[in-house]
Structure formats: C-alpha cells, structure tokens
Amino acid sequence: MSRLQLTHIQIDNYGPWTVEPEPRREMDLQTLQSRLFADIAQFVGSRDGYAFFTRFDNMVAVTNGLDEADHELLQESIGNRYPISVSLGTAVDSVPIEALEGATERVQEAGSAQDRGRREVLAGDYRPRRPTTSRSRTST
C-alpha cells in the first residue's frame, strides 16, 4: 500500500493580524485568502500535489512530490508576497486520517495560530524523493 504525505498549512498570527493596527475590511481579507489559496494550490499542483482549503486560514495539501526543501521554498515564497507567514506540518502514513492527524500535531506542537511568537514552523516527515531519470536526446 502506498504511503500518503499530507501537509497542514496554517496562517500564523492570523486572528490578531486581521484587527491590528485596525480592523481590516472583510473583502480585503477574503481577497487575501483566495489569492493565498490559489498560490499554494499552484505551487503544490506544479509538483503533482493537490491543495484543499478547510477554512482559509487552514489548508491541507497532498504533497507526495514535495520534499523539505520544497516546503521551505513555499514558505519563503509566501513570506515574500504576503503580509503574513505560514506554518507547515507534514506527516506520512498509509492511512490518510493518520497522516492528517500527524501533520496537524506537528504544527500544534509549536504553538497556537494565535501565538505571536510562532512563525514559519516547518516540522514533519517527508517521503523519500524518487530519483530523477535523465533522458538524453539524440539528434539525427
């Protein structure tokens, strides 16, 4: 049976960010959330994964094709383009709910999403990356 790698994506300090220094307009928040989801879905999808939103401040992604360096790159990309950061917990299991619970535990062990000190947690286990085969082209 194949093993599934799931990543729990959670926006850091999102609750306080929505109201400080003053409350943000709901449509501004929804726009940020939808763009963030689209960017994460594209990033993960370009590596043969899938992203799903649960609430827009929490997402789940099937990340079998991503290693730890890819997850770091995702965090860096989000940090460069958005006024928020994301924490990522990843787990691998043949039972999807077990992988999801493990991924969620990795994020929560570092603190709550409301903790001002929690930033860009990257914790978890990753599937081994498949070796790439190079195909050589011959010209005729």
N, C-alpha and C positions, 0 to 999 in steps of 0.2 A: 504494500500500500504506500502511496506517495505521501510525503510529508509536506504540509502546508505552512508557509511563512506568512504571518499576519503582522501588520504594524498598526498600532493605535496612535493616532495623531491628535494631539490636543494643543489648542492655543494657550500659551502661557499668559497668566495675569489678565485674562480677557474681561472678566467682570469689572474689575476696577478700571481697566483701560476704557471701557465704554462710557464711563461717567467722569473721568478726570482728564484734563483740568475742569471740564464741564461736560454735562451730558451731550452725547453725540446723537445726531438725528438718526431715527430708525432706518430710513432709506440709505443713509451712508453706511450704516453697519451691515445691512443686508447686501449692499453692493460689494463691500469688502469681503464678506463671507462667500459670496458667489464667485468672485474673482479668485479668491484663495483656493476654493474647491476646484475650480477649473484648472488652475495652475498645477495643483497637486495631482489631479487626475491626468493631466497631460504628461507630467514628469514620470509618474508611475506607469502610465499606459505606454510610453515610449520604450519602456523596459519590460514589456509584456505583462504588466500588472493591471490591477483594477482598483479603483477607489470608490468608496461609498460614504455618504455622509450619514451620520446618526442624528446629530444636531450639528449645526455648522461650526460650533466650537470644538467638536469631536468628530473625527472621521476614522474610518477603518479602511485599510488597503491590503490587498493580496499582493505581496511583494517578493514572490519567489525569485524573480530575476534581479533583485537588488541586494547588494552586499552592504557592509557597514559604511564603506566609502561613499556609496550612492546615497545612503541616508544622511550622511554628513553634508553632501552636496545639496540635497533637498533643503536641509535646514539653512545652509548658507544662502541659497537662492531666495528663500522666503525672507530671511533677515535683510537681504539687500533690497527687496522690493516692497516690503510691507512694514507698517509701524508696530508690528507685533512679532513674536517669535513662536516657534512650535517645539513641543517635546515629542519624542518618538520612542515608543516601547515596542519591541519586536520579539516574537516567540515563534517557535517551530513545533508542530505536532501533527500527527496523522488525523487527529480529531479536531475539527475546526473550532468548536467551543473551547477546547483546552488551549489552543493557540491564542484565541482571543483573550481568554482569562489571563494567560501568561503575559501577553503584551500589555494588557491593562495594569496588571500588577507592577510591571517594570516602570511604567510612568508614575503610578501612585506611590511607589516606594520612595520616590524623590520629593514627594510633597503634593499638595493640592494645586489645582489650576489657579486657585486664588492666592497662593503664596507669592509674594512679590519677589522672593529670592530664587524661585525656581525658574530657570531659563535654559532652554535648549537641551533638555535631558536627552541623551542618546544612550539607551540601555537595551540589552537583549542578546538574543542568539540569532544566528543567521545560517541559512542553508549554505553548504559549500557551493561556490560558483562553478558552473560547468566549464570545463576547458574549452576555449575557443579553437575552432579549427580554421586554419587559414587556407583559403582556396587560391591557388595560383592561376593566373590567366596566361594562356599561351597565345601568342599572335601567329597568324598564318601568313 
